[in-house]
Amino acid sequence: MTNILQTSHRPWVLFDATNPEHRAHYAEFCALSSWGKCPVRFMYDPNYVDLLSHIQCELVKFYIAQEFKSKFKKKVVDNVDQG
């Protein structure tokens, strides 16, 4: 017999700003102020204080790399890769 904890289990994943699904889950969290509808649980890098700090920092790095990749391609991409 399957219990409720097994059926409601959401897998743990590390937030990846390059993944559009992860960005969509974060946008939904911002709109609802809840992770309740998120199909995954996000882990965070221990170098950050908490999950939101991790996600926000990763998003800033991602969007800066996107915006300025042609102007500062090597430097910005290398810094994003290094974390």
PyMOL Python script that loads the backbone (N, CA, C, O; Angstrom):
from pymol import cmd

cmd.read_pdbstr("""\
ATOM      1  N   MET A   1       0.847  -1.180   0.000  1.00  0.00           N
ATOM      2  CA  MET A   1       0.000   0.000   0.000  1.00  0.00           C
ATOM      3  C   MET A   1       0.895   1.246   0.000  1.00  0.00           C
ATOM      4  O   MET A   1       1.874   1.308   0.744  1.00  0.00           O
ATOM      5  N   THR A   2       0.564   2.216  -0.817  1.00  0.00           N
ATOM      6  CA  THR A   2       1.328   3.453  -0.919  1.00  0.00           C
ATOM      7  C   THR A   2       0.784   4.458   0.087  1.00  0.00           C
ATOM      8  O   THR A   2      -0.424   4.680   0.179  1.00  0.00           O
ATOM      9  N   ASN A   3       1.707   5.065   0.842  1.00  0.00           N
ATOM     10  CA  ASN A   3       1.230   6.060   1.797  1.00  0.00           C
ATOM     11  C   ASN A   3       1.349   7.464   1.197  1.00  0.00           C
ATOM     12  O   ASN A   3       1.985   7.655   0.161  1.00  0.00           O
ATOM     13  N   ILE A   4       0.737   8.424   1.853  1.00  0.00           N
ATOM     14  CA  ILE A   4       0.682   9.795   1.343  1.00  0.00           C
ATOM     15  C   ILE A   4       2.061  10.425   1.200  1.00  0.00           C
ATOM     16  O   ILE A   4       2.265  11.240   0.300  1.00  0.00           O
ATOM     17  N   LEU A   5       3.003  10.077   2.049  1.00  0.00           N
ATOM     18  CA  LEU A   5       4.339  10.652   1.957  1.00  0.00           C
ATOM     19  C   LEU A   5       5.059  10.199   0.691  1.00  0.00           C
ATOM     20  O   LEU A   5       5.813  10.971   0.099  1.00  0.00           O
ATOM     21  N   GLN A   6       4.838   8.984   0.283  1.00  0.00           N
ATOM     22  CA  GLN A   6       5.467   8.490  -0.933  1.00  0.00           C
ATOM     23  C   GLN A   6       4.868   9.137  -2.180  1.00  0.00           C
ATOM     24  O   GLN A   6       5.602   9.427  -3.125  1.00  0.00           O
ATOM     25  N   THR A   7       3.573   9.370  -2.207  1.00  0.00           N
ATOM     26  CA  THR A   7       2.936   9.933  -3.393  1.00  0.00           C
ATOM     27  C   THR A   7       3.172  11.428  -3.524  1.00  0.00           C
ATOM     28  O   THR A   7       3.103  11.960  -4.632  1.00  0.00           O
ATOM     29  N   SER A   8       3.442  12.107  -2.448  1.00  0.00           N
ATOM     30  CA  SER A   8       3.629  13.550  -2.525  1.00  0.00           C
ATOM     31  C   SER A   8       5.111  13.946  -2.537  1.00  0.00           C
ATOM     32  O   SER A   8       5.432  15.131  -2.450  1.00  0.00           O
ATOM     33  N   HIS A   9       5.993  12.987  -2.643  1.00  0.00           N
ATOM     34  CA  HIS A   9       7.426  13.266  -2.639  1.00  0.00           C
ATOM     35  C   HIS A   9       7.833  14.053  -3.877  1.00  0.00           C
ATOM     36  O   HIS A   9       7.525  13.677  -5.008  1.00  0.00           O
ATOM     37  N   ARG A  10       8.526  15.143  -3.635  1.00  0.00           N
ATOM     38  CA  ARG A  10       9.064  15.948  -4.731  1.00  0.00           C
ATOM     39  C   ARG A  10      10.571  15.774  -4.733  1.00  0.00           C
ATOM     40  O   ARG A  10      11.202  15.863  -3.680  1.00  0.00           O
ATOM     41  N   PRO A  11      11.162  15.528  -5.897  1.00  0.00           N
ATOM     42  CA  PRO A  11      12.614  15.305  -5.951  1.00  0.00           C
ATOM     43  C   PRO A  11      13.404  16.573  -5.617  1.00  0.00           C
ATOM     44  O   PRO A  11      12.966  17.687  -5.903  1.00  0.00           O
ATOM     45  N   TRP A  12      14.558  16.384  -5.015  1.00  0.00           N
ATOM     46  CA  TRP A  12      15.469  17.486  -4.711  1.00  0.00           C
ATOM     47  C   TRP A  12      16.347  17.755  -5.935  1.00  0.00           C
ATOM     48  O   TRP A  12      16.912  16.829  -6.516  1.00  0.00           O
ATOM     49  N   VAL A  13      16.457  19.029  -6.320  1.00  0.00           N
ATOM     50  CA  VAL A  13      17.329  19.419  -7.430  1.00  0.00           C
ATOM     51  C   VAL A  13      18.046  20.713  -7.058  1.00  0.00           C
ATOM     52  O   VAL A  13      17.537  21.520  -6.281  1.00  0.00           O
ATOM     53  N   LEU A  14      19.222  20.893  -7.621  1.00  0.00           N
ATOM     54  CA  LEU A  14      19.959  22.137  -7.432  1.00  0.00           C
ATOM     55  C   LEU A  14      19.431  23.155  -8.430  1.00  0.00           C
ATOM     56  O   LEU A  14      19.330  22.853  -9.619  1.00  0.00           O
ATOM     57  N   PHE A  15      19.094  24.355  -7.969  1.00  0.00           N
ATOM     58  CA  PHE A  15      18.566  25.382  -8.861  1.00  0.00           C
ATOM     59  C   PHE A  15      19.581  25.684  -9.954  1.00  0.00           C
ATOM     60  O   PHE A  15      20.762  25.898  -9.681  1.00  0.00           O
ATOM     61  N   ASP A  16      19.105  25.700 -11.196  1.00  0.00           N
ATOM     62  CA  ASP A  16      19.945  25.983 -12.353  1.00  0.00           C
ATOM     63  C   ASP A  16      19.307  27.139 -13.117  1.00  0.00           C
ATOM     64  O   ASP A  16      18.269  26.960 -13.753  1.00  0.00           O
ATOM     65  N   ALA A  17      19.909  28.306 -13.062  1.00  0.00           N
ATOM     66  CA  ALA A  17      19.345  29.501 -13.701  1.00  0.00           C
ATOM     67  C   ALA A  17      19.256  29.353 -15.213  1.00  0.00           C
ATOM     68  O   ALA A  17      18.477  30.065 -15.847  1.00  0.00           O
ATOM     69  N   THR A  18      20.026  28.453 -15.807  1.00  0.00           N
ATOM     70  CA  THR A  18      19.955  28.262 -17.256  1.00  0.00           C
ATOM     71  C   THR A  18      18.772  27.388 -17.665  1.00  0.00           C
ATOM     72  O   THR A  18      18.460  27.280 -18.851  1.00  0.00           O
ATOM     73  N   ASN A  19      18.119  26.770 -16.694  1.00  0.00           N
ATOM     74  CA  ASN A  19      16.979  25.900 -16.964  1.00  0.00           C
ATOM     75  C   ASN A  19      15.686  26.730 -16.924  1.00  0.00           C
ATOM     76  O   ASN A  19      15.324  27.249 -15.868  1.00  0.00           O
ATOM     77  N   PRO A  20      14.987  26.862 -18.061  1.00  0.00           N
ATOM     78  CA  PRO A  20      13.773  27.686 -18.084  1.00  0.00           C
ATOM     79  C   PRO A  20      12.681  27.190 -17.140  1.00  0.00           C
ATOM     80  O   PRO A  20      11.895  27.991 -16.633  1.00  0.00           O
ATOM     81  N   GLU A  21      12.622  25.889 -16.898  1.00  0.00           N
ATOM     82  CA  GLU A  21      11.629  25.367 -15.946  1.00  0.00           C
ATOM     83  C   GLU A  21      11.942  25.849 -14.534  1.00  0.00           C
ATOM     84  O   GLU A  21      11.029  26.205 -13.790  1.00  0.00           O
ATOM     85  N   HIS A  22      13.200  25.867 -14.160  1.00  0.00           N
ATOM     86  CA  HIS A  22      13.583  26.339 -12.830  1.00  0.00           C
ATOM     87  C   HIS A  22      13.238  27.821 -12.674  1.00  0.00           C
ATOM     88  O   HIS A  22      12.745  28.241 -11.627  1.00  0.00           O
ATOM     89  N   ARG A  23      13.499  28.613 -13.722  1.00  0.00           N
ATOM     90  CA  ARG A  23      13.153  30.037 -13.666  1.00  0.00           C
ATOM     91  C   ARG A  23      11.641  30.216 -13.552  1.00  0.00           C
ATOM     92  O   ARG A  23      11.172  31.100 -12.835  1.00  0.00           O
ATOM     93  N   ALA A  24      10.881  29.386 -14.252  1.00  0.00           N
ATOM     94  CA  ALA A  24       9.420  29.457 -14.175  1.00  0.00           C
ATOM     95  C   ALA A  24       8.928  29.093 -12.774  1.00  0.00           C
ATOM     96  O   ALA A  24       7.998  29.718 -12.263  1.00  0.00           O
ATOM     97  N   HIS A  25       9.540  28.095 -12.155  1.00  0.00           N
ATOM     98  CA  HIS A  25       9.158  27.716 -10.784  1.00  0.00           C
ATOM     99  C   HIS A  25       9.434  28.876  -9.818  1.00  0.00           C
ATOM    100  O   HIS A  25       8.637  29.147  -8.920  1.00  0.00           O
ATOM    101  N   TYR A  26      10.554  29.546 -10.009  1.00  0.00           N
ATOM    102  CA  TYR A  26      10.880  30.685  -9.139  1.00  0.00           C
ATOM    103  C   TYR A  26       9.901  31.838  -9.382  1.00  0.00           C
ATOM    104  O   TYR A  26       9.469  32.492  -8.433  1.00  0.00           O
ATOM    105  N   ALA A  27       9.552  32.089 -10.647  1.00  0.00           N
ATOM    106  CA  ALA A  27       8.584  33.158 -10.956  1.00  0.00           C
ATOM    107  C   ALA A  27       7.238  32.858 -10.307  1.00  0.00           C
ATOM    108  O   ALA A  27       6.578  33.759  -9.789  1.00  0.00           O
ATOM    109  N   GLU A  28       6.834  31.593 -10.335  1.00  0.00           N
ATOM    110  CA  GLU A  28       5.585  31.202  -9.687  1.00  0.00           C
ATOM    111  C   GLU A  28       5.681  31.411  -8.174  1.00  0.00           C
ATOM    112  O   GLU A  28       4.735  31.888  -7.548  1.00  0.00           O
ATOM    113  N   PHE A  29       6.834  31.052  -7.588  1.00  0.00           N
ATOM    114  CA  PHE A  29       7.039  31.293  -6.160  1.00  0.00           C
ATOM    115  C   PHE A  29       6.891  32.779  -5.835  1.00  0.00           C
ATOM    116  O   PHE A  29       6.252  33.142  -4.847  1.00  0.00           O
ATOM    117  N   CYS A  30       7.482  33.633  -6.668  1.00  0.00           N
ATOM    118  CA  CYS A  30       7.397  35.083  -6.440  1.00  0.00           C
ATOM    119  C   CYS A  30       5.948  35.566  -6.507  1.00  0.00           C
ATOM    120  O   CYS A  30       5.552  36.434  -5.730  1.00  0.00           O
ATOM    121  N   ALA A  31       5.156  35.014  -7.424  1.00  0.00           N
ATOM    122  CA  ALA A  31       3.757  35.419  -7.578  1.00  0.00           C
ATOM    123  C   ALA A  31       2.886  34.922  -6.435  1.00  0.00           C
ATOM    124  O   ALA A  31       1.980  35.629  -5.994  1.00  0.00           O
ATOM    125  N   LEU A  32       3.152  33.712  -5.953  1.00  0.00           N
ATOM    126  CA  LEU A  32       2.302  33.088  -4.933  1.00  0.00           C
ATOM    127  C   LEU A  32       2.856  33.178  -3.515  1.00  0.00           C
ATOM    128  O   LEU A  32       2.131  32.933  -2.550  1.00  0.00           O
ATOM    129  N   SER A  33       4.130  33.525  -3.380  1.00  0.00           N
ATOM    130  CA  SER A  33       4.816  33.488  -2.073  1.00  0.00           C
ATOM    131  C   SER A  33       4.742  32.111  -1.441  1.00  0.00           C
ATOM    132  O   SER A  33       4.626  31.977  -0.223  1.00  0.00           O
ATOM    133  N   SER A  34       4.811  31.083  -2.288  1.00  0.00           N
ATOM    134  CA  SER A  34       4.729  29.711  -1.806  1.00  0.00           C
ATOM    135  C   SER A  34       5.376  28.772  -2.821  1.00  0.00           C
ATOM    136  O   SER A  34       5.300  28.986  -4.031  1.00  0.00           O
ATOM    137  N   TRP A  35       6.010  27.734  -2.299  1.00  0.00           N
ATOM    138  CA  TRP A  35       6.562  26.684  -3.155  1.00  0.00           C
ATOM    139  C   TRP A  35       5.553  25.541  -3.302  1.00  0.00           C
ATOM    140  O   TRP A  35       5.876  24.513  -3.896  1.00  0.00           O
ATOM    141  N   GLY A  36       4.359  25.703  -2.777  1.00  0.00           N
ATOM    142  CA  GLY A  36       3.360  24.633  -2.721  1.00  0.00           C
ATOM    143  C   GLY A  36       3.050  23.949  -4.036  1.00  0.00           C
ATOM    144  O   GLY A  36       2.803  22.744  -4.050  1.00  0.00           O
ATOM    145  N   LYS A  37       3.056  24.676  -5.143  1.00  0.00           N
ATOM    146  CA  LYS A  37       2.735  24.074  -6.442  1.00  0.00           C
ATOM    147  C   LYS A  37       3.974  23.641  -7.222  1.00  0.00           C
ATOM    148  O   LYS A  37       3.859  23.113  -8.328  1.00  0.00           O
ATOM    149  N   CYS A  38       5.129  23.859  -6.662  1.00  0.00           N
ATOM    150  CA  CYS A  38       6.380  23.516  -7.341  1.00  0.00           C
ATOM    151  C   CYS A  38       6.576  21.995  -7.315  1.00  0.00           C
ATOM    152  O   CYS A  38       6.502  21.387  -6.247  1.00  0.00           O
ATOM    153  N   PRO A  39       6.822  21.377  -8.466  1.00  0.00           N
ATOM    154  CA  PRO A  39       6.960  19.917  -8.503  1.00  0.00           C
ATOM    155  C   PRO A  39       8.303  19.394  -7.998  1.00  0.00           C
ATOM    156  O   PRO A  39       8.489  18.183  -7.881  1.00  0.00           O
ATOM    157  N   VAL A  40       9.237  20.290  -7.698  1.00  0.00           N
ATOM    158  CA  VAL A  40      10.537  19.885  -7.176  1.00  0.00           C
ATOM    159  C   VAL A  40      10.851  20.678  -5.915  1.00  0.00           C
ATOM    160  O   VAL A  40      10.209  21.686  -5.617  1.00  0.00           O
ATOM    161  N   ARG A  41      11.846  20.202  -5.185  1.00  0.00           N
ATOM    162  CA  ARG A  41      12.384  20.952  -4.046  1.00  0.00           C
ATOM    163  C   ARG A  41      13.782  21.393  -4.437  1.00  0.00           C
ATOM    164  O   ARG A  41      14.601  20.585  -4.875  1.00  0.00           O
ATOM    165  N   PHE A  42      14.046  22.669  -4.277  1.00  0.00           N
ATOM    166  CA  PHE A  42      15.362  23.168  -4.641  1.00  0.00           C
ATOM    167  C   PHE A  42      16.318  23.101  -3.467  1.00  0.00           C
ATOM    168  O   PHE A  42      15.994  23.504  -2.350  1.00  0.00           O
ATOM    169  N   MET A  43      17.514  22.579  -3.749  1.00  0.00           N
ATOM    170  CA  MET A  43      18.609  22.606  -2.787  1.00  0.00           C
ATOM    171  C   MET A  43      19.389  23.889  -3.056  1.00  0.00           C
ATOM    172  O   MET A  43      19.258  24.498  -4.117  1.00  0.00           O
ATOM    173  N   TYR A  44      20.188  24.283  -2.095  1.00  0.00           N
ATOM    174  CA  TYR A  44      21.052  25.426  -2.356  1.00  0.00           C
ATOM    175  C   TYR A  44      22.482  25.106  -1.969  1.00  0.00           C
ATOM    176  O   TYR A  44      22.756  24.276  -1.101  1.00  0.00           O
ATOM    177  N   ASP A  45      23.375  25.794  -2.645  1.00  0.00           N
ATOM    178  CA  ASP A  45      24.811  25.660  -2.413  1.00  0.00           C
ATOM    179  C   ASP A  45      25.116  26.153  -0.998  1.00  0.00           C
ATOM    180  O   ASP A  45      24.636  27.221  -0.618  1.00  0.00           O
ATOM    181  N   PRO A  46      25.889  25.423  -0.214  1.00  0.00           N
ATOM    182  CA  PRO A  46      26.191  25.849   1.154  1.00  0.00           C
ATOM    183  C   PRO A  46      26.992  27.156   1.244  1.00  0.00           C
ATOM    184  O   PRO A  46      27.157  27.709   2.331  1.00  0.00           O
ATOM    185  N   ASN A  47      27.486  27.646   0.104  1.00  0.00           N
ATOM    186  CA  ASN A  47      28.171  28.943   0.109  1.00  0.00           C
ATOM    187  C   ASN A  47      27.194  30.103   0.251  1.00  0.00           C
ATOM    188  O   ASN A  47      27.612  31.241   0.465  1.00  0.00           O
ATOM    189  N   TYR A  48      25.913  29.831   0.136  1.00  0.00           N
ATOM    190  CA  TYR A  48      24.878  30.857   0.289  1.00  0.00           C
ATOM    191  C   TYR A  48      24.200  30.690   1.638  1.00  0.00           C
ATOM    192  O   TYR A  48      24.249  29.622   2.250  1.00  0.00           O
ATOM    193  N   VAL A  49      23.571  31.758   2.086  1.00  0.00           N
ATOM    194  CA  VAL A  49      22.905  31.753   3.387  1.00  0.00           C
ATOM    195  C   VAL A  49      21.629  30.918   3.349  1.00  0.00           C
ATOM    196  O   VAL A  49      21.330  30.179   4.287  1.00  0.00           O
ATOM    197  N   ASP A  50      20.885  31.045   2.259  1.00  0.00           N
ATOM    198  CA  ASP A  50      19.623  30.328   2.139  1.00  0.00           C
ATOM    199  C   ASP A  50      19.264  30.128   0.670  1.00  0.00           C
ATOM    200  O   ASP A  50      19.986  30.573  -0.222  1.00  0.00           O
ATOM    201  N   LEU A  51      18.154  29.461   0.431  1.00  0.00           N
ATOM    202  CA  LEU A  51      17.734  29.145  -0.925  1.00  0.00           C
ATOM    203  C   LEU A  51      17.480  30.399  -1.764  1.00  0.00           C
ATOM    204  O   LEU A  51      17.936  30.481  -2.905  1.00  0.00           O
ATOM    205  N   LEU A  52      16.766  31.361  -1.218  1.00  0.00           N
ATOM    206  CA  LEU A  52      16.451  32.560  -1.999  1.00  0.00           C
ATOM    207  C   LEU A  52      17.701  33.343  -2.370  1.00  0.00           C
ATOM    208  O   LEU A  52      17.784  33.875  -3.477  1.00  0.00           O
ATOM    209  N   SER A  53      18.667  33.424  -1.476  1.00  0.00           N
ATOM    210  CA  SER A  53      19.931  34.095  -1.791  1.00  0.00           C
ATOM    211  C   SER A  53      20.641  33.374  -2.933  1.00  0.00           C
ATOM    212  O   SER A  53      21.179  34.009  -3.839  1.00  0.00           O
ATOM    213  N   HIS A  54      20.637  32.059  -2.883  1.00  0.00           N
ATOM    214  CA  HIS A  54      21.257  31.255  -3.935  1.00  0.00           C
ATOM    215  C   HIS A  54      20.578  31.516  -5.278  1.00  0.00           C
ATOM    216  O   HIS A  54      21.254  31.802  -6.267  1.00  0.00           O
ATOM    217  N   ILE A  55      19.251  31.422  -5.321  1.00  0.00           N
ATOM    218  CA  ILE A  55      18.518  31.606  -6.570  1.00  0.00           C
ATOM    219  C   ILE A  55      18.719  33.008  -7.119  1.00  0.00           C
ATOM    220  O   ILE A  55      18.986  33.174  -8.310  1.00  0.00           O
ATOM    221  N   GLN A  56      18.596  34.015  -6.273  1.00  0.00           N
ATOM    222  CA  GLN A  56      18.743  35.393  -6.743  1.00  0.00           C
ATOM    223  C   GLN A  56      20.135  35.659  -7.296  1.00  0.00           C
ATOM    224  O   GLN A  56      20.272  36.317  -8.327  1.00  0.00           O
ATOM    225  N   CYS A  57      21.148  35.171  -6.644  1.00  0.00           N
ATOM    226  CA  CYS A  57      22.516  35.363  -7.123  1.00  0.00           C
ATOM    227  C   CYS A  57      22.734  34.647  -8.453  1.00  0.00           C
ATOM    228  O   CYS A  57      23.356  35.199  -9.361  1.00  0.00           O
ATOM    229  N   GLU A  58      22.232  33.435  -8.569  1.00  0.00           N
ATOM    230  CA  GLU A  58      22.375  32.683  -9.818  1.00  0.00           C
ATOM    231  C   GLU A  58      21.625  33.363 -10.962  1.00  0.00           C
ATOM    232  O   GLU A  58      22.108  33.379 -12.094  1.00  0.00           O
ATOM    233  N   LEU A  59      20.454  33.922 -10.678  1.00  0.00           N
ATOM    234  CA  LEU A  59      19.702  34.626 -11.710  1.00  0.00           C
ATOM    235  C   LEU A  59      20.416  35.905 -12.153  1.00  0.00           C
ATOM    236  O   LEU A  59      20.454  36.216 -13.343  1.00  0.00           O
ATOM    237  N   VAL A  60      20.974  36.635 -11.206  1.00  0.00           N
ATOM    238  CA  VAL A  60      21.720  37.849 -11.563  1.00  0.00           C
ATOM    239  C   VAL A  60      22.889  37.488 -12.471  1.00  0.00           C
ATOM    240  O   VAL A  60      23.103  38.139 -13.494  1.00  0.00           O
ATOM    241  N   LYS A  61      23.650  36.453 -12.104  1.00  0.00           N
ATOM    242  CA  LYS A  61      24.783  36.036 -12.941  1.00  0.00           C
ATOM    243  C   LYS A  61      24.309  35.608 -14.327  1.00  0.00           C
ATOM    244  O   LYS A  61      24.939  35.944 -15.330  1.00  0.00           O
ATOM    245  N   PHE A  62      23.211  34.876 -14.386  1.00  0.00           N
ATOM    246  CA  PHE A  62      22.673  34.399 -15.661  1.00  0.00           C
ATOM    247  C   PHE A  62      22.252  35.566 -16.550  1.00  0.00           C
ATOM    248  O   PHE A  62      22.631  35.619 -17.720  1.00  0.00           O
ATOM    249  N   TYR A  63      21.472  36.500 -16.007  1.00  0.00           N
ATOM    250  CA  TYR A  63      20.972  37.598 -16.827  1.00  0.00           C
ATOM    251  C   TYR A  63      22.072  38.590 -17.208  1.00  0.00           C
ATOM    252  O   TYR A  63      22.023  39.161 -18.298  1.00  0.00           O
ATOM    253  N   ILE A  64      23.041  38.804 -16.356  1.00  0.00           N
ATOM    254  CA  ILE A  64      24.171  39.675 -16.721  1.00  0.00           C
ATOM    255  C   ILE A  64      24.977  39.017 -17.844  1.00  0.00           C
ATOM    256  O   ILE A  64      25.392  39.691 -18.787  1.00  0.00           O
ATOM    257  N   ALA A  65      25.193  37.727 -17.748  1.00  0.00           N
ATOM    258  CA  ALA A  65      25.912  37.022 -18.813  1.00  0.00           C
ATOM    259  C   ALA A  65      25.144  37.116 -20.127  1.00  0.00           C
ATOM    260  O   ALA A  65      25.745  37.282 -21.188  1.00  0.00           O
ATOM    261  N   GLN A  66      23.813  37.009 -20.059  1.00  0.00           N
ATOM    262  CA  GLN A  66      22.994  37.113 -21.264  1.00  0.00           C
ATOM    263  C   GLN A  66      23.069  38.509 -21.875  1.00  0.00           C
ATOM    264  O   GLN A  66      23.225  38.659 -23.086  1.00  0.00           O
ATOM    265  N   GLU A  67      22.960  39.510 -21.040  1.00  0.00           N
ATOM    266  CA  GLU A  67      22.925  40.891 -21.527  1.00  0.00           C
ATOM    267  C   GLU A  67      24.269  41.361 -22.064  1.00  0.00           C
ATOM    268  O   GLU A  67      24.323  42.072 -23.068  1.00  0.00           O
ATOM    269  N   PHE A  68      25.339  40.972 -21.412  1.00  0.00           N
ATOM    270  CA  PHE A  68      26.645  41.512 -21.759  1.00  0.00           C
ATOM    271  C   PHE A  68      27.583  40.505 -22.413  1.00  0.00           C
ATOM    272  O   PHE A  68      28.780  40.771 -22.521  1.00  0.00           O
ATOM    273  N   LYS A  69      27.077  39.362 -22.849  1.00  0.00           N
ATOM    274  CA  LYS A  69      27.969  38.333 -23.385  1.00  0.00           C
ATOM    275  C   LYS A  69      28.718  38.788 -24.639  1.00  0.00           C
ATOM    276  O   LYS A  69      29.849  38.356 -24.862  1.00  0.00           O
ATOM    277  N   SER A  70      28.124  39.637 -25.449  1.00  0.00           N
ATOM    278  CA  SER A  70      28.845  40.087 -26.643  1.00  0.00           C
ATOM    279  C   SER A  70      29.891  41.142 -26.303  1.00  0.00           C
ATOM    280  O   SER A  70      30.929  41.220 -26.960  1.00  0.00           O
ATOM    281  N   LYS A  71      29.628  41.949 -25.289  1.00  0.00           N
ATOM    282  CA  LYS A  71      30.549  43.026 -24.934  1.00  0.00           C
ATOM    283  C   LYS A  71      31.743  42.520 -24.127  1.00  0.00           C
ATOM    284  O   LYS A  71      32.882  42.922 -24.366  1.00  0.00           O
ATOM    285  N   PHE A  72      31.471  41.647 -23.183  1.00  0.00           N
ATOM    286  CA  PHE A  72      32.521  41.139 -22.292  1.00  0.00           C
ATOM    287  C   PHE A  72      32.526  39.618 -22.313  1.00  0.00           C
ATOM    288  O   PHE A  72      32.658  38.987 -21.264  1.00  0.00           O
ATOM    289  N   LYS A  73      32.389  39.034 -23.461  1.00  0.00           N
ATOM    290  CA  LYS A  73      32.143  37.599 -23.579  1.00  0.00           C
ATOM    291  C   LYS A  73      33.043  36.731 -22.705  1.00  0.00           C
ATOM    292  O   LYS A  73      32.534  35.993 -21.861  1.00  0.00           O
ATOM    293  N   LYS A  74      34.319  36.793 -22.874  1.00  0.00           N
ATOM    294  CA  LYS A  74      35.220  35.893 -22.144  1.00  0.00           C
ATOM    295  C   LYS A  74      35.140  36.105 -20.637  1.00  0.00           C
ATOM    296  O   LYS A  74      34.993  35.141 -19.885  1.00  0.00           O
ATOM    297  N   LYS A  75      35.235  37.345 -20.193  1.00  0.00           N
ATOM    298  CA  LYS A  75      35.275  37.627 -18.765  1.00  0.00           C
ATOM    299  C   LYS A  75      33.965  37.259 -18.072  1.00  0.00           C
ATOM    300  O   LYS A  75      33.988  36.603 -17.031  1.00  0.00           O
ATOM    301  N   VAL A  76      32.829  37.667 -18.624  1.00  0.00           N
ATOM    302  CA  VAL A  76      31.539  37.391 -17.989  1.00  0.00           C
ATOM    303  C   VAL A  76      31.253  35.899 -17.976  1.00  0.00           C
ATOM    304  O   VAL A  76      30.847  35.366 -16.943  1.00  0.00           O
ATOM    305  N   VAL A  77      31.449  35.221 -19.075  1.00  0.00           N
ATOM    306  CA  VAL A  77      31.183  33.786 -19.139  1.00  0.00           C
ATOM    307  C   VAL A  77      32.105  33.034 -18.186  1.00  0.00           C
ATOM    308  O   VAL A  77      31.652  32.118 -17.499  1.00  0.00           O
ATOM    309  N   ASP A  78      33.375  33.392 -18.127  1.00  0.00           N
ATOM    310  CA  ASP A  78      34.291  32.723 -17.197  1.00  0.00           C
ATOM    311  C   ASP A  78      33.851  32.931 -15.751  1.00  0.00           C
ATOM    312  O   ASP A  78      33.890  31.994 -14.954  1.00  0.00           O
ATOM    313  N   ASN A  79      33.436  34.143 -15.403  1.00  0.00           N
ATOM    314  CA  ASN A  79      32.997  34.416 -14.037  1.00  0.00           C
ATOM    315  C   ASN A  79      31.725  33.661 -13.692  1.00  0.00           C
ATOM    316  O   ASN A  79      31.582  33.199 -12.560  1.00  0.00           O
ATOM    317  N   VAL A  80      30.810  33.521 -14.619  1.00  0.00           N
ATOM    318  CA  VAL A  80      29.587  32.759 -14.375  1.00  0.00           C
ATOM    319  C   VAL A  80      29.929  31.295 -14.173  1.00  0.00           C
ATOM    320  O   VAL A  80      29.381  30.646 -13.282  1.00  0.00           O
ATOM    321  N   ASP A  81      30.828  30.770 -14.990  1.00  0.00           N
ATOM    322  CA  ASP A  81      31.218  29.364 -14.864  1.00  0.00           C
ATOM    323  C   ASP A  81      31.904  29.082 -13.528  1.00  0.00           C
ATOM    324  O   ASP A  81      31.757  27.993 -12.972  1.00  0.00           O
ATOM    325  N   GLN A  82      32.652  30.056 -13.015  1.00  0.00           N
ATOM    326  CA  GLN A  82      33.366  29.871 -11.748  1.00  0.00           C
ATOM    327  C   GLN A  82      32.432  29.987 -10.557  1.00  0.00           C
ATOM    328  O   GLN A  82      32.757  29.497  -9.476  1.00  0.00           O
ATOM    329  N   GLY A  83      31.292  30.615 -10.724  1.00  0.00           N
ATOM    330  CA  GLY A  83      30.329  30.767  -9.635  1.00  0.00           C
ATOM    331  C   GLY A  83      30.711  31.885  -8.815  1.00  0.00           C
ATOM    332  O   GLY A  83      30.033  32.193  -7.835  1.00  0.00           O
TER     333      GLY A  83
END
""", "prot")
cmd.dss("prot")
cmd.show_as("cartoon", "prot")
cmd.util.cbc("prot")
cmd.orient("prot")
